[in-house]
Amino acid sequence: MTDGLVELVRQALLAGLVVAAPVLVAGFIVGTLTGLVQAATGVHEQIVGLVPRLAVMAVVLISSLPWMVERLTELFRATASGP
């Protein structure tokens, strides 16, 4: 019983990490690039780094949402069907 619960939690955490990864990686890449541009130009306004990051993360989230829902649905179906 406990082993099944531990495996379920492990699968849920792994699925959450996989589903969130594209949005987080896109935010990290854009944040790094805007940080480099800000350092090179001397512009240190927080909004300049925040707006592009949020925009890219929103686009990636919207474009990958069907894939994310499919992955989470697969996890739910596997969980609901039992062993």
C-alpha positions in Angstrom: 0.0 0.0 0.0 2.7 2.5 1.0 4.9 1.5 -2.0 2.0 2.3 -4.4 1.5 5.7 -2.8 5.1 6.6 -3.0 5.2 5.6 -6.6 2.1 7.7 -7.3 3.7 10.7 -5.6 6.9 10.2 -7.6 5.0 10.0 -10.9 3.0 13.1 -10.0 6.1 15.1 -9.2 7.9 13.9 -12.3 4.9 14.8 -14.5 4.7 18.2 -12.9 8.3 18.9 -13.5 8.1 17.7 -17.1 4.9 19.8 -17.7 6.4 23.0 -16.2 9.8 22.6 -17.8 9.1 24.3 -21.2 7.7 27.4 -19.6 10.5 27.7 -17.0 13.3 27.1 -19.5 11.9 29.7 -21.8 11.7 32.2 -18.9 15.2 31.4 -17.9 16.6 31.8 -21.4 14.8 35.1 -22.0 15.7 36.4 -18.5 19.4 35.6 -19.1 19.4 37.3 -22.5 17.7 40.4 -21.2 20.0 40.5 -18.2 23.0 40.4 -20.6 21.5 43.2 -22.7 20.8 45.3 -19.7 24.3 44.8 -18.4 25.8 45.7 -21.8 23.6 48.8 -22.2 23.6 50.0 -18.6 19.8 50.0 -18.5 18.8 48.5 -15.1 15.0 48.9 -15.1 13.3 45.9 -13.7 10.3 46.3 -16.0 12.6 46.0 -19.1 13.6 42.5 -18.0 10.1 41.5 -16.7 7.9 42.3 -19.7 9.8 40.1 -22.3 10.1 37.3 -19.9 6.4 37.3 -19.1 5.4 37.6 -22.8 7.6 34.7 -23.8 6.4 32.5 -20.9 2.7 33.3 -21.8 3.3 32.4 -25.5 5.0 29.1 -24.5 2.3 28.3 -22.0 -0.5 28.9 -24.5 1.2 27.0 -27.3 2.1 24.0 -25.1 -1.1 23.9 -23.2 -2.7 21.0 -25.2 0.4 18.9 -24.7 0.4 19.7 -21.0 -3.2 18.7 -20.6 -2.6 15.5 -22.5 0.3 14.6 -20.2 -1.7 15.2 -17.1 -4.7 13.4 -18.4 -2.5 10.4 -19.1 -1.3 10.5 -15.5 -4.8 10.7 -14.2 -6.0 7.8 -16.4 -3.1 5.7 -15.3 -3.8 6.5 -11.6 -7.6 6.0 -11.9 -7.4 2.7 -13.7 -5.4 1.2 -10.8 -2.8 -1.5 -10.9 
